[in-house]
């Protein structure tokens, strides 16, 4: 049985978060960049991807990137 993954603990009030996401919304973030912005571990972010809790795109078979515009919209719908 899979454990439910809650996202309610996200602290997205980082001062550079909005600037990072809205400066060039056509850019993509890596695991490391998004984890740093969301203040979560890369391991947690990988878990969210496996449970499809966060918007992402696959580039080739094993590479994942996070579109800034999709992340901004995702955070907005979560009230962050």
Order of alpha helices (4+ residues) and beta strands (2+ residues): alpha-beta-alpha-alpha-beta-beta-alpha
